[in-house]
Amino acid sequence: MKTKKITQTVKALFFVCLFLPLTHLTAQNTADYKYKVFDPFYEFVESFEINNRYYIFTRTHSENSNSAPFTSSVMVFDEDLNKIKEFPLPITNKDHYFNRDDYFYADNYFYIIGLSEETDSILPKNTFYFAKYDTNFQPVLPIVYYILDAQPEMRVISIMTKNNEFMVERTQYDGEFDFISYLWYLDNNGILLREVPLENPFLGTYKGESDNHYFCSATWNNPSISRINKNDLEDRMVTKTPVVLTGFNWVMMDGSAVVVNNTFIRGQVYFTNKNNKCTDVGYADVQRGIAFYNEDLNLKDSLILGLKCKGNEGIRYGMSYINPDSIYYVYYDDTKYYDENLMVVGTTTTISIANFSHNGRLNFDVHLDNSAEDPLSEKSIDRAIALSNGGVLIHGYSGQGSYLLTYQHKSDLNIQETAIAKREIYPNPVQSQFTVTNTENADIQLFNVLGQKVFQTIGTQENTVVNTASLPQGLYVLKVVRGDFSTVHKVQIVR
C-alpha cells in the first residue's frame, strides 16, 4: 500500500505540473528561422512532427549518383534539428526517380502504402503493399501485399480517413494509351474491404476529407478537382474548369491543398498576357493565389500572393495546418543569372512563406532570399508541414545538400497564439458543468490528480459541454487532442 500511495503522489504532482508550460506563450529569442544541411546523398521524402520531434522518411544513396542504389530509413530530429536516432526500413520500392509511396501517422502507428515494381525488392514485382509500424518502427503486422496483373506504369493515391482507414485509387496503364482505375477501401490493417471501378482516373496529388466527401486535386495544366461521396463511393464529381479571377487569362495549380472546416483550399497560379510588364525577366504577368472552394466545388474566396514579375513556383506538398486560422503555404522563385553567352552562371532562390486563415484572411507573406542569413544556394522545396509551436518545417535540396529549415514568425505573436489552437474553458472554476470551445473532431479527456481518466468524448460540434456534477471537487487536467496536436488545461471543480 505504501508503494502504491507514493506512486499516486508522484502521478498527482506530474498532472498538476503538466499544464503549466502549455497554458502560456513566451517570446522566442532565436532567429526567425534556422536550418541545417546534411549529406548530399540524403533524400528527405516525408516529414511528421510528433511530441516536439521531427520524423523524416529518408533515402540515402550509396554512391555519388541520385540513381545509385539506396537504403531507406526514418531519421528523428529534435527542435534544434539535431539528429537523435535513425530507424532502418526494409526496401519495398527501389524506384530512384519518383516517390511512389504514401506515408501516414495516427494513434502511435505509421503506415506506408505504395507499389513495388522492382525485381530486387523484398516483395514480388508489380505489388501493391501496406506496411504498419509502431513508433520504434517495429512491424505491427507482416507487410500486406496484393500481386497485380499490371503494365509497368502504375500509381496509387491514398487518403487516410478520419476513422484511420484508407481510400486508395489504384491506376495502371493498359498498354494501349489508356488507364484503368479502381477505388479500394482498406481497413487499418491493410485488408481490402471494397473495390469500386473508376471510369476515369483522378490522377491527383492532394488527398483530403470533409464531413461528407473525399477530395483529390490534379496538378499543373490539369487543374481539376475530384470529389467522392463518403456514403456512396460511386457518387463522384469532377470539375475541370476552375474559375479564373478577373484580369487573368488562365489558371494552373501546383497540388498543394488542405480541407479545413468543409472548405477545399489549394494553391493556384494565375496568368495574363495583357499589359505585360514582366517581359524583361522572361515571364508573363504571373500571380500566385490561394483558392477557397465549398463542397459543391464553387469558388468562395481567393488570395493573391507572391512577388510581382517573379515565377512564384508552387510545390506539390507545400500547404499544411494545425489550426484553421493558421494555414501555411510555402512556394519559391528562382532568379537565374546569365553570362555573355547566355549560359546560367548562378541562381538565387527566394523561399516564400504565407500564412492565412480558413476564411481567407492573410496573416503574413514573407520572402527569404539568399542573404547573409540564408547561404543555401539553388534551393528546392519538397515538403512543408505546420508545427504545433506556430512555425513551419521545410525540407528540400540545396547546392550544399539536403536541408531542414524551421521558420517562426516572431514579429506577430498573435499568429503563434492562433496556431496554438486558442481554446476557452468556461466557467472555470466549475460547479456542475463547463464548456470547451474549438472541439470539433477533437478527443476530449479529463483526468484527476492521480492521473485517472474520469471523462472522455469526441467533439462533434465547435463547443462541447462537459458535465462534472458527479465528480468530487478538486483540481483536474483537461486534455484536448486533434490529429497530432494536443493542448492541456487546468480545471478546478468547486462546490
C-alpha positions as CSV (number, residue, x, y, z in Angstrom):
1,M,0.0,0.0,0.0
2,K,2.8,2.4,0.8
3,T,4.4,1.9,-2.6
4,K,1.0,2.5,-4.3
5,K,0.5,5.7,-2.3
6,I,3.9,7.0,-3.3
7,T,3.2,6.2,-6.9
8,Q,-0.1,8.0,-6.8
9,T,1.5,11.1,-5.2
10,V,4.1,11.2,-8.0
11,K,1.4,10.9,-10.6
12,A,-0.6,13.7,-8.9
13,L,2.4,16.0,-8.9
14,F,3.0,15.2,-12.6
15,F,-0.5,16.0,-13.6
16,V,-0.6,19.2,-11.5
17,C,2.5,20.4,-13.3
18,L,1.6,19.1,-16.7
19,F,-0.5,22.0,-17.8
20,L,2.0,24.7,-16.6
21,P,4.2,25.0,-19.6
22,L,1.3,24.6,-22.0
23,T,-1.1,27.4,-20.9
24,H,1.0,30.4,-21.8
25,L,3.3,31.6,-24.6
26,T,6.8,33.0,-24.3
27,A,8.7,35.1,-26.9
28,Q,11.4,33.2,-28.7
29,N,14.9,34.5,-28.5
30,T,16.1,32.6,-31.6
31,A,16.2,33.9,-35.1
32,D,13.2,33.9,-37.4
33,Y,14.4,30.7,-38.9
34,K,17.2,28.1,-38.6
35,Y,18.4,25.4,-40.8
36,K,20.9,22.5,-41.2
37,V,22.4,21.0,-44.3
38,F,23.0,17.3,-44.4
39,D,25.0,14.8,-46.6
40,P,24.1,15.4,-50.3
41,F,23.2,11.8,-50.7
42,Y,20.3,12.1,-48.3
43,E,16.9,12.4,-49.9
44,F,14.2,13.6,-47.5
45,V,10.9,12.2,-48.6
46,E,8.2,12.9,-46.0
47,S,8.1,14.5,-42.5
48,F,6.0,14.4,-39.4
49,E,6.0,16.2,-36.1
50,I,5.3,14.0,-33.1
51,N,5.9,15.1,-29.4
52,N,8.1,18.0,-30.5
53,R,10.3,15.8,-32.6
54,Y,10.6,15.6,-36.4
55,Y,10.3,12.2,-38.0
56,I,11.8,12.3,-41.6
57,F,11.4,9.4,-44.0
58,T,14.8,9.4,-45.8
59,R,16.5,7.7,-48.7
60,T,20.3,7.6,-48.6
61,H,22.2,7.0,-51.9
62,S,25.3,4.9,-51.6
63,E,27.2,6.5,-54.4
64,N,27.7,9.8,-56.0
65,S,24.6,9.5,-58.1
66,N,20.9,10.0,-57.5
67,S,20.2,6.8,-59.5
68,A,22.5,4.7,-57.3
69,P,21.1,2.0,-55.0
70,F,19.9,3.4,-51.7
71,T,18.9,2.5,-48.2
72,S,15.6,3.6,-46.6
73,S,15.2,4.8,-43.1
74,V,13.5,7.2,-40.7
75,M,15.6,9.9,-39.0
76,V,14.4,11.6,-35.8
77,F,15.4,15.2,-35.1
78,D,14.9,17.4,-32.1
79,E,13.6,21.0,-32.4
80,D,17.1,22.3,-33.0
81,L,17.4,19.9,-35.9
82,N,19.9,17.7,-34.2
83,K,19.7,14.0,-35.2
84,I,18.6,11.8,-32.3
85,K,18.2,8.4,-33.8
86,E,17.6,6.5,-37.0
87,F,15.4,3.5,-37.8
88,P,16.2,1.4,-40.9
89,L,13.3,0.4,-43.0
90,P,13.1,-2.6,-45.4
91,I,13.3,-1.7,-49.1
92,T,9.9,-2.2,-50.8
93,N,10.4,0.1,-53.7
94,K,13.7,0.8,-55.5
95,D,12.4,3.4,-57.9
96,H,15.1,6.1,-57.9
97,Y,13.3,8.9,-59.6
98,F,9.8,9.1,-58.2
99,N,8.4,8.6,-54.8
100,R,5.6,6.0,-55.2
101,D,4.8,5.6,-51.5
102,D,2.3,7.4,-49.3
103,Y,3.1,7.9,-45.6
104,F,0.7,8.4,-42.7
105,Y,0.7,8.6,-39.0
106,A,-2.1,8.3,-36.4
107,D,-2.6,7.0,-32.9
108,N,1.1,5.9,-32.5
109,Y,1.3,4.0,-35.8
110,F,3.0,4.8,-39.0
111,Y,1.6,3.5,-42.3
112,I,3.3,3.1,-45.7
113,I,1.2,2.4,-48.8
114,G,2.8,2.0,-52.2
115,L,3.8,0.0,-55.2
116,S,6.8,-2.3,-55.7
117,E,7.7,-2.5,-59.4
118,E,11.3,-3.8,-59.0
119,T,12.5,-7.3,-59.2
120,D,15.1,-6.8,-56.4
121,S,12.9,-5.6,-53.7
122,I,11.7,-7.7,-50.8
123,L,8.3,-8.1,-52.4
124,P,7.2,-9.6,-55.7
125,K,7.2,-7.4,-58.8
126,N,4.1,-5.4,-59.5
127,T,2.9,-5.5,-56.0
128,F,0.6,-3.1,-54.0
129,Y,1.7,-3.2,-50.4
130,F,0.6,-1.9,-47.0
131,A,3.0,-1.7,-44.1
132,K,2.2,-0.8,-40.4
133,Y,4.8,0.1,-37.8
134,D,4.9,1.3,-34.2
135,T,6.9,4.5,-33.2
136,N,10.1,2.4,-32.9
137,F,9.4,1.2,-36.5
138,Q,8.9,-2.4,-35.5
139,P,6.3,-4.0,-37.8
140,V,2.9,-4.4,-36.1
141,L,1.9,-7.0,-38.7
142,P,3.5,-8.6,-41.7
143,I,3.5,-6.5,-44.8
144,V,0.2,-7.0,-46.6
145,Y,0.6,-7.1,-50.3
146,Y,-1.5,-7.8,-53.4
147,I,0.1,-9.0,-56.6
148,L,-1.3,-7.2,-59.6
149,D,-1.6,-8.1,-63.2
150,A,-0.2,-4.8,-64.3
151,Q,1.7,-2.9,-67.0
152,P,4.9,-1.1,-66.0
153,E,3.3,2.3,-65.5
154,M,1.2,2.3,-62.3
155,R,0.4,4.6,-59.4
156,V,-1.6,4.8,-56.2
157,I,-3.2,7.8,-54.5
158,S,-4.1,7.2,-50.8
159,I,-6.3,9.0,-48.4
160,M,-6.3,8.3,-44.7
161,T,-9.8,8.8,-43.4
162,K,-10.8,10.3,-40.1
163,N,-11.6,6.7,-38.9
164,N,-8.0,5.7,-39.7
165,E,-9.0,3.6,-42.7
166,F,-7.8,4.2,-46.2
167,M,-9.2,5.1,-49.6
168,V,-6.8,4.2,-52.4
169,E,-7.0,5.0,-56.1
170,R,-5.1,2.3,-58.0
171,T,-4.3,3.3,-61.6
172,Q,-2.4,1.3,-64.2
173,Y,-1.6,1.8,-67.8
174,D,-3.3,-0.7,-70.1
175,G,-0.6,-0.7,-72.8
176,E,-2.9,1.0,-75.3
177,F,-2.8,4.7,-74.4
178,D,-5.4,4.4,-71.7
179,F,-5.6,3.9,-67.9
180,I,-7.6,1.5,-65.8
181,S,-8.5,2.7,-62.3
182,Y,-10.1,1.2,-59.2
183,L,-11.0,2.8,-55.8
184,W,-10.1,0.5,-52.9
185,Y,-11.3,0.8,-49.4
186,L,-8.9,-0.7,-46.8
187,D,-9.1,-1.1,-43.0
188,N,-6.2,0.0,-40.9
189,N,-4.6,-3.5,-41.2
190,G,-4.5,-3.3,-45.0
191,I,-7.4,-5.6,-45.6
192,L,-9.4,-4.8,-48.8
193,L,-13.0,-4.2,-47.8
194,R,-14.4,-2.9,-51.1
195,E,-13.4,-2.3,-54.7
196,V,-15.1,0.3,-57.0
197,P,-14.1,0.6,-60.7
198,L,-13.5,4.2,-61.9
199,E,-14.3,5.3,-65.4
200,N,-11.6,7.9,-65.4
201,P,-8.6,8.2,-63.0
202,F,-8.4,11.2,-60.8
203,L,-4.6,11.3,-61.1
204,G,-4.4,13.9,-58.3
205,T,-1.8,14.9,-55.8
206,Y,-3.5,16.2,-52.7
207,K,-6.0,14.0,-50.9
208,G,-8.3,15.2,-48.2
209,E,-11.6,14.7,-46.4
210,S,-14.5,16.9,-45.3
211,D,-17.6,15.8,-43.4
212,N,-19.3,14.4,-46.4
213,H,-16.7,14.0,-49.2
214,Y,-13.2,12.9,-50.1
215,F,-11.2,15.2,-52.4
216,C,-8.4,14.8,-54.8
217,S,-6.8,17.6,-56.8
218,A,-4.8,17.3,-60.0
219,T,-1.7,19.4,-60.8
220,W,-0.3,22.0,-63.2
221,N,-2.1,22.2,-66.6
222,N,-4.8,19.8,-65.4
223,P,-6.5,22.0,-62.7
224,S,-9.3,19.6,-61.9
225,I,-10.8,18.7,-58.5
226,S,-12.4,15.3,-57.8
227,R,-15.0,14.7,-55.1
228,I,-16.2,11.4,-53.8
229,N,-19.3,11.0,-51.6
230,K,-18.2,9.2,-48.4
231,N,-21.6,7.4,-48.1
232,D,-21.7,6.3,-51.8
233,L,-18.3,5.8,-53.3
234,E,-19.8,5.6,-56.8
235,D,-21.2,9.1,-56.5
236,R,-18.3,11.1,-57.9
237,M,-17.9,14.6,-59.3
238,V,-15.0,16.2,-61.3
239,T,-14.7,19.8,-62.1
240,K,-12.2,20.7,-64.9
241,T,-12.8,24.4,-65.3
242,P,-12.0,26.3,-62.1
243,V,-12.9,30.0,-62.0
244,V,-10.3,32.4,-63.4
245,L,-10.1,35.6,-61.5
246,T,-11.0,38.9,-63.2
247,G,-8.0,40.3,-65.0
248,F,-6.3,36.9,-65.7
249,N,-6.4,34.7,-68.7
250,W,-5.9,31.2,-67.4
251,V,-5.1,29.2,-64.2
252,M,-2.8,26.3,-63.3
253,M,-2.4,24.7,-59.9
254,D,0.5,23.1,-58.0
255,G,-1.1,20.3,-56.0
256,S,-0.8,21.9,-52.5
257,A,-4.1,21.8,-50.8
258,V,-5.9,21.2,-47.5
259,V,-9.5,20.7,-46.4
260,V,-10.5,22.9,-43.5
261,N,-14.0,23.3,-42.0
262,N,-15.5,21.7,-45.1
263,T,-13.6,24.2,-47.4
264,F,-11.3,22.8,-50.0
265,I,-8.3,25.2,-50.2
266,R,-5.5,24.9,-52.8
267,G,-2.6,26.8,-54.3
268,Q,-3.1,28.2,-57.9
269,V,-1.2,30.4,-60.2
270,Y,-2.9,33.0,-62.5
271,F,-1.5,34.1,-65.8
272,T,-2.3,37.0,-68.1
273,N,-0.6,38.4,-71.3
274,K,-2.5,41.7,-71.0
275,N,-0.4,44.8,-70.1
276,N,2.5,42.6,-69.5
277,K,5.2,44.5,-67.6
278,C,7.4,41.5,-66.9
279,T,8.8,40.6,-70.3
280,D,12.3,41.6,-69.3
281,V,12.5,38.7,-66.9
282,G,11.0,36.2,-69.2
283,Y,7.7,35.7,-67.5
284,A,4.1,36.6,-68.3
285,D,2.3,38.6,-65.7
286,V,2.1,35.8,-63.0
287,Q,0.4,35.9,-59.6
288,R,0.3,33.1,-57.1
289,G,-3.0,32.6,-55.4
290,I,-5.0,30.6,-52.9
291,A,-8.4,29.5,-53.9
292,F,-11.2,28.5,-51.5
293,Y,-13.9,26.1,-52.7
294,N,-17.1,24.9,-51.0
295,E,-18.2,21.3,-51.1
296,D,-20.0,21.9,-54.4
297,L,-16.6,23.0,-55.8
298,N,-17.8,26.6,-56.3
299,L,-15.2,29.3,-55.6
300,K,-15.9,31.0,-52.3
301,D,-12.8,33.3,-52.0
302,S,-9.3,33.8,-53.1
303,L,-6.0,35.4,-52.0
304,I,-3.3,36.8,-54.3
305,L,0.3,36.3,-53.1
306,G,3.9,36.4,-54.4
307,L,6.4,38.8,-55.8
308,K,5.4,40.7,-58.9
309,C,7.2,39.7,-62.1
310,K,8.6,36.5,-60.5
311,G,8.0,32.9,-61.3
312,N,6.4,32.2,-57.9
313,E,6.7,28.4,-58.3
314,G,4.4,26.3,-56.2
315,I,5.3,22.9,-54.8
316,R,3.1,19.8,-54.6
317,Y,3.2,19.4,-50.8
318,G,3.5,23.0,-49.6
319,M,0.3,23.5,-47.7
320,S,-0.3,22.4,-44.1
321,Y,-2.2,23.4,-41.0
322,I,-2.7,22.6,-37.3
323,N,-5.3,25.3,-36.6
324,P,-7.9,26.5,-39.1
325,D,-6.7,30.1,-38.6
326,S,-3.1,29.4,-39.2
327,I,-2.6,27.6,-42.6
328,Y,0.9,27.6,-44.1
329,Y,1.6,27.7,-47.8
330,V,5.2,27.6,-49.0
331,Y,6.4,28.4,-52.5
332,Y,9.5,29.8,-54.2
333,D,11.1,31.7,-57.0
334,D,14.3,31.1,-58.9
335,T,16.1,34.0,-60.4
336,K,18.8,32.9,-62.8
337,Y,22.0,34.8,-63.8
338,Y,23.5,34.5,-67.3
339,D,26.9,35.3,-68.8
340,E,27.5,36.9,-72.1
341,N,26.9,33.5,-73.8
342,L,23.5,33.2,-72.2
343,M,24.8,30.4,-70.0
344,V,23.4,30.1,-66.5
345,V,26.1,31.1,-64.0
346,G,24.1,31.3,-60.8
347,T,20.7,31.0,-59.3
348,T,19.1,32.9,-56.4
349,T,16.1,31.1,-54.8
350,T,13.6,33.0,-52.8
351,I,11.6,30.8,-50.4
352,S,8.2,32.5,-49.7
353,I,6.1,31.5,-46.7
354,A,2.5,32.6,-46.5
355,N,0.1,32.1,-43.6
356,F,-3.7,32.6,-43.8
357,S,-7.0,31.6,-42.2
358,H,-9.6,29.2,-43.5
359,N,-11.9,32.2,-44.2
360,G,-9.4,34.0,-46.5
361,R,-7.7,36.3,-44.1
362,L,-4.0,36.7,-44.9
363,N,-1.8,36.7,-41.8
364,F,1.6,37.2,-43.5
365,D,3.5,36.6,-46.7
366,V,7.3,36.7,-46.2
367,H,10.2,36.0,-48.6
368,L,13.6,34.6,-47.6
369,D,16.1,35.4,-50.3
370,N,19.8,34.4,-50.5
371,S,21.0,36.9,-47.9
372,A,23.9,36.6,-45.5
373,E,21.5,34.8,-43.1
374,D,20.4,32.3,-45.8
375,P,23.5,30.9,-47.5
376,L,21.7,28.0,-49.0
377,S,22.1,28.2,-52.8
378,E,19.9,26.8,-55.6
379,K,17.3,25.5,-53.1
380,S,14.4,23.3,-54.0
381,I,11.4,22.7,-51.7
382,D,10.0,19.2,-51.4
383,R,7.6,19.5,-48.4
384,A,6.4,21.9,-45.7
385,I,4.5,21.0,-42.5
386,A,2.9,23.3,-40.0
387,L,4.3,22.8,-36.4
388,S,2.4,22.8,-33.1
389,N,4.5,25.8,-31.9
390,G,3.1,28.0,-34.6
391,G,6.0,27.6,-37.0
392,V,6.7,25.6,-40.2
393,L,9.2,22.9,-41.1
394,I,10.5,22.9,-44.7
395,H,12.8,20.3,-46.3
396,G,14.3,20.1,-49.7
397,Y,17.6,20.1,-51.5
398,S,20.2,22.8,-51.9
399,G,23.5,23.2,-53.7
400,Q,25.2,22.0,-50.4
401,G,23.0,19.0,-49.8
402,S,19.6,18.2,-48.4
403,Y,18.4,20.6,-45.7
404,L,15.9,21.1,-42.9
405,L,14.6,24.6,-42.2
406,T,12.2,25.8,-39.5
407,Y,10.6,29.2,-39.6
408,Q,8.9,31.1,-36.7
409,H,7.1,34.3,-37.4
410,K,8.1,36.1,-34.2
411,S,7.2,39.6,-35.2
412,D,3.5,38.8,-34.6
413,L,2.8,36.6,-31.6
414,N,-0.9,36.7,-32.3
415,I,-0.2,34.3,-35.2
416,Q,1.5,31.9,-32.7
417,E,-1.5,32.2,-30.4
418,T,-3.8,31.3,-33.2
419,A,-1.7,28.4,-34.3
420,I,-1.6,27.0,-30.7
421,A,-5.3,26.5,-31.1
422,K,-6.7,29.1,-28.7
423,R,-9.3,27.3,-26.6
424,E,-11.5,28.6,-23.8
425,I,-12.9,26.7,-20.8
426,Y,-15.8,28.5,-19.0
427,P,-16.8,28.8,-16.3
428,N,-13.6,27.9,-14.5
429,P,-13.8,27.2,-11.5
430,V,-16.6,24.8,-12.3
431,Q,-19.6,23.7,-10.3
432,S,-21.8,21.3,-12.3
433,Q,-20.6,21.7,-16.0
434,F,-18.2,23.7,-18.2
435,T,-17.9,24.4,-21.9
436,V,-14.8,23.8,-24.0
437,T,-14.5,25.8,-27.3
438,N,-12.8,24.7,-30.5
439,T,-13.5,21.0,-30.1
440,E,-14.9,19.8,-33.4
441,N,-13.4,16.4,-34.3
442,A,-11.2,16.6,-31.1
443,D,-10.7,13.9,-28.5
444,I,-11.6,15.4,-25.1
445,Q,-10.2,13.8,-22.0
446,L,-10.4,14.8,-18.3
447,F,-8.1,13.4,-15.6
448,N,-8.0,13.7,-11.9
449,V,-4.8,14.5,-10.0
450,L,-4.0,10.8,-9.7
451,G,-3.8,10.5,-13.5
452,Q,-7.1,8.6,-13.7
453,K,-9.3,9.3,-16.7
454,V,-12.7,10.3,-15.4
455,F,-14.3,11.6,-18.7
456,Q,-13.8,11.2,-22.4
457,T,-15.7,12.1,-25.6
458,I,-15.2,13.0,-29.2
459,G,-16.3,16.6,-30.0
460,T,-18.9,16.7,-32.8
461,Q,-19.5,20.5,-32.6
462,E,-17.5,23.6,-32.2
463,N,-18.2,23.7,-28.5
464,T,-18.6,20.8,-26.1
465,V,-20.3,20.8,-22.7
466,V,-18.6,18.6,-20.0
467,N,-20.9,17.5,-17.1
468,T,-19.0,17.4,-13.8
469,A,-21.9,17.1,-11.4
470,S,-20.9,13.6,-10.3
471,L,-17.2,14.4,-9.8
472,P,-15.7,15.4,-6.4
473,Q,-14.3,18.9,-6.1
474,G,-10.6,19.4,-6.7
475,L,-8.1,20.0,-9.4
476,Y,-8.4,18.3,-12.8
477,V,-6.4,18.2,-16.1
478,L,-8.3,18.6,-19.4
479,K,-6.5,17.3,-22.5
480,V,-7.9,18.1,-26.0
481,V,-6.3,16.1,-28.9
482,R,-6.8,16.9,-32.6
483,G,-4.7,15.0,-35.1
484,D,-1.0,15.1,-34.0
485,F,-1.5,18.2,-31.7
486,S,-2.8,18.4,-28.2
487,T,-3.4,21.1,-25.6
488,V,-3.6,20.7,-21.8
489,H,-5.6,22.9,-19.4
490,K,-6.2,23.2,-15.6
491,V,-9.8,22.8,-14.5
492,Q,-10.9,23.5,-10.9
493,I,-14.2,21.9,-9.6
494,V,-15.7,23.6,-6.6
495,R,-18.9,23.0,-4.6
